[in-house]
Amino acid sequence: MYTGIINCKGDGFSMKEGFDAAVGVVKEYLSANNYSNSITASHIRCYRLLAIYMAENEEAFNKVVAEQWLQTVTPGLCKSTLKVYRQAVGRLETAYHGKEIKNTKKWYEAQQRYSRLDFRWRAVLDAFMEEISEGFHHAYQRTFKISIARFLEYLTRKDVSRMEDISHQLIIEFYRDDKHDSYKAKDVCNNCIRRFLSHLSAKGIVQDSIPLILDKFAIAHLAYVEALPKDVRESLSGNTQGVSVKASEYYKKTIELHAIIEQCKYSKTIKKVFRQAWREFFIFLEVNSLDYTRQSALAWAYFMSRQVSQWKSFRRAFMLFEQYWECGQINPQIVYSYKPDRADALPPWCRADYDVFIMSKQKEGIAESTHHMFRNSCLRLLEYFSTVGISSWEAVTPETLKEFHRQDPHSTPEGKNAYAFKIRMFLEHLGEIGRVPQALFLAVPSDYAPRVSLIKTLSNDDIAELYRFQINATDGYILRNAAMILIGLRMGLRASDITKIKFRDISWDQKTISVQQQKTGRFLKLPMPVEVGNALYRYITQGRPDTSSEYIFIPHRAPYHRLHRVACATALTKALSTNPHGFRITRKTFASRMLVKNVSADKIADSLGHADNSTVMQYLSTNDDKMRMCAIPLSKIPVKGGALS
């Protein structure tokens, strides 16, 4: 701090000389106390404008004149500049009267911490400052020096004499104890200290996670194993089969993975969440002296569900890491499931027979949805056996099966019958291998209450609304939805077949789309209407993400796998103001409109991919004009009494 005192009003000094001398004193004070270039420039500009004002008004410098000048310039100044000008005038007045300028801002007093450091800490800081001397502007270098000196002074107060003694707990205590005027100032200071700690980490002086923990989010999410809930602790110490990696090796691999995911078509948010998961879990591992395992990673992600909303993306980040660790690359199109397999909870007495049956069904080449229904049907039955205390095949009786069928809940009779059919096949298989009596499968009822429902189709207003939706589509996501809806409406394809369309299935020359129907397995080649072709072309050229996926319709963020058929129903719901009750209504509308145009039942069946025209008959009720021709006249019905007599 500058402590020199001059008498600017003594003999031999004019008023102007006294003013200039006071300005010189203030400039020396600013330089000696390492004020920033912007603060110094603001002081000099203030004094220049004040001098012009005094000359124009033939006034000598004094407090009243300075205040009058400030009032004239206040309307054109922002609040922060006006504050600096008032400080500049105050310091000038102090120097003009030969008094000592006192520092009133704590931030600038902090710059003196460097001079109070022990020579060993100072040497470490000097070495770091020399390393960054060419990478940062000298003004920011001063910020580094001030911030790191602040941290080193804290270490001195904590009796830390070696850099190797810096621990996670010490960093947490520093973050808690270090006070600043604002969160922004605290963040700037911690950023500088983190850079210094990374410098020490690169030299092997401190652990790699030490720099990472000095972050408000990382500290907020930090957990010690002993403080975790019991279920999470048990998951951490459970089965460790699979990948097991030292924490340091895990961290090195995630750094490589950072660079790789930057090249993938993930959204910025997802990439940020991935990096956060890898970084914060690494801190957790080093703080608790643990190695990476899949069990510990997923248990930690589950624990984080109580603190962050992106915990499911955390799980996905860990599966990507394991994929990269094992294969040296990642495949964003892989979709992972984290639900435990219900079959794992089956008792040993029935598990092997269940596995053999399900594997035999899978080898038959059945559709994936049918395979899932077989699994669910059998698991429902076996789980019921466990709840009623059955522990062997010998204990299964016809009464047990009937009671299971009675209490097994389903939303529709058709669904209940479909599940019962698959359970009968399972029991028939068990009878063939001698686990149960061969006729036991007959104990599962096969009848259900018939139900007839009216065919619902889209109205003309609904169809017009869909065409407006397609015409006004500009965003890539909406272009995709419009194309899928038009295929369903104009070609009658099921949602499961639309989402599996590949580039090779479209013949632009022949104007056709070919599909192998997922439900029936039948091959279908249909003419592609012009408006469908145009909608597909717009989506492919203007809206579809740039990816090598063979499927036409894909998600608009990684992983670029095949869309689930539910996406079609979602698209239709968003396009219509009324509730369409599922995407199947487009197929029904397609069939009913062909019927209205007098297209034969056989041709409609061929267009729908049906084996015969029997299912087309259900659409007869949608042809209002033809149905009126079938009405029986009331004149031939004898009515006695009442309004019609």
NORVEN-V628903 format. One line per field, one symbol per residue. ss: DSSP state (H for helix, E for strand, - for the rest). burial: 1 if it has 16 or more other ideal C-beta (glycine too) atoms within 10 Angstrom, else 0. A space follows every 10 residues. Layout:
BEGIN
ss: ???
burial: ???
END
This chain:
BEGIN
ss: ---------- ----HHHHHH HHHHHHHHHH HH----HHHH HHHHHHHHHH HHHHHHH--- --HHHHHHHH HHHHHH--HH HHHHHHHHHH HHHHHH---- -----HHHHH HHHHHH--HH HHHHHHHHHH H------HHH HHHHHHHHHH HHHHHHH--- --HHH--HHH HHHHHHH--- --HHHHHHHH HHHHHHHHHH HH-----HHH HHH--HHHHH H---HHH--H HHHHHH---- ---EE-HHHH HHHHHHHHHH HHH----HHH HHHHHHHHHH HHHHHHH--- -EEHHHHHHH HHHH------ HHHHHHHHHH HHHHHHH--- ---------- -HHHH--HHH HHHHHHHHHH HHH----HHH HHHHHHHHHH HHHHHHH--- --HHH--HHH HHHHHHH--- --HHHHHHHH HHHHHHHHHH HH-------H HHH------- ---------H HHHHHHHHHH H----HHHHH HHHHHHHHHH H---HHHH-- -EHHHEE--- -EEEEE---- --EEEEE--H HHHHHHHHHH HHH------- E--E------ -E---HHHHH HHHHH----- ---HHHHHHH HHHHHH---- HHHHHHHH-- ---HHHHHHH HH-HHHHHH- ---HHH---- -----
burial: 0100000100 0000000110 1110111011 0010100000 0110011001 1011000000 1000010011 0000000000 0001101110 1111110100 1000000100 1011001000 1001100110 0100000000 0111111111 1111100001 0010010100 1101100100 0000000011 0111111011 1000011111 1111100100 1110000100 0100110000 0010101101 1011001000 1001110001 1011111111 1111111101 0111111111 1111000101 1011111111 1111100001 0110000000 0000010001 0011001100 1000000000 0011101111 1101100001 0010010001 1001100000 0000010011 0111111111 1000111001 1011000000 0000001100 0110110011 0010000111 1111111111 1111111111 1000110000 0011101100 0001010110 0110110110 0011001010 1111100111 0110101110 1100110001 0011111111 1111100000 1001101111 0000010010 0110000000 0000000000 00000
END
